Amino acid sequence: MAKKTRKKADARSARTYISLSFVAAIFVGVIIWGNSRDLERTAIWAGLSFIVVLVTVATLALSVKDEPADEGKPRLK
């Protein structure tokens, strides 16, 4: 059996962004729940952190170039 190799683009899929945001939201939710024991406040903070992390990671991923530039060609045309 041949091993499946993951493409570089697979590491930047939507599943990765959502998973990372979900983990961050759970972390913030646990911290807030331990502090206040208020379910409404915990849900608000977890939701906000999910959105902020998702937008931040997606924006940072847009700033990364996919292919390196050739040394012989000018970068600007």
Backbone torsions as a table, in degrees:
resi	resn	phi	psi	omega
1	MET	NA	136.0	178.3
2	ALA	-84.1	141.5	177.5
3	LYS	-78.1	141.4	175.7
4	LYS	-83.5	128.8	176.5
5	THR	-99.0	136.8	179.9
6	ARG	-82.6	136.3	176.0
7	LYS	-75.4	159.4	178.2
8	LYS	-66.0	-30.9	-179.9
9	ALA	-69.9	-24.6	179.2
10	ASP	-64.9	-29.5	179.9
11	ALA	-70.7	-17.3	179.8
12	ARG	-113.8	36.2	180.0
13	SER	-84.3	169.0	-179.6
14	ALA	-64.4	-32.7	179.1
15	ARG	-62.0	-38.5	179.1
16	THR	-65.4	-44.5	-179.6
17	TYR	-63.5	-44.7	-178.1
18	ILE	-68.1	-38.6	178.3
19	SER	-63.5	-44.9	179.2
20	LEU	-63.5	-41.8	178.4
21	SER	-65.7	-38.1	179.3
22	PHE	-65.0	-42.2	178.5
23	VAL	-63.7	-41.8	178.3
24	ALA	-64.6	-39.5	179.3
25	ALA	-66.2	-40.2	177.0
26	ILE	-63.2	-42.9	179.2
27	PHE	-60.4	-48.5	179.5
28	VAL	-65.2	-40.0	178.6
29	GLY	-61.0	-40.6	178.4
30	VAL	-65.8	-41.4	179.0
31	ILE	-63.4	-46.3	-178.7
32	ILE	-68.8	-39.0	178.5
33	TRP	-62.9	-40.2	178.4
34	GLY	-67.7	-26.4	-177.9
35	ASN	-85.9	-44.2	-169.8
36	SER	-113.6	-22.8	-176.8
37	ARG	57.5	28.6	179.0
38	ASP	-113.0	114.6	-174.8
39	LEU	-65.2	-38.4	-179.3
40	GLU	-64.6	-46.5	179.0
41	ARG	-64.4	-38.5	178.5
42	THR	-63.4	-43.9	179.7
43	ALA	-65.3	-39.0	179.0
44	ILE	-64.4	-48.3	-178.8
45	TRP	-66.1	-39.3	178.5
46	ALA	-66.0	-42.4	177.9
47	GLY	-64.3	-42.6	177.6
48	LEU	-63.4	-42.3	179.6
49	SER	-67.3	-35.4	176.0
50	PHE	-59.6	-47.5	-178.1
51	ILE	-67.2	-44.2	-178.1
52	VAL	-64.4	-44.1	179.9
53	VAL	-67.0	-40.7	179.5
54	LEU	-62.2	-46.2	179.7
55	VAL	-67.3	-40.4	-179.3
56	THR	-65.1	-46.9	-179.0
57	VAL	-65.9	-40.9	178.9
58	ALA	-65.7	-38.6	178.2
59	THR	-67.2	-41.9	177.7
60	LEU	-66.3	-33.8	178.5
61	ALA	-68.4	-30.2	177.3
62	LEU	-69.0	-23.8	-177.9
63	SER	-82.3	-7.9	-179.1
64	VAL	-92.1	131.4	178.1
65	LYS	-80.1	146.2	-178.7
66	ASP	-78.7	-44.5	-175.1
67	GLU	-118.5	138.9	176.7
68	PRO	-71.0	149.6	-179.3
69	ALA	-75.2	144.6	175.5
70	ASP	-72.0	142.9	-177.4
71	GLU	-71.7	-28.3	-177.3
72	GLY	-83.0	-14.7	-176.5
73	LYS	-106.2	144.2	176.2
74	PRO	-70.7	149.3	-178.8
75	ARG	-74.9	-35.5	178.1
76	LEU	-100.3	137.7	179.2
77	LYS	-101.6	NA	NA
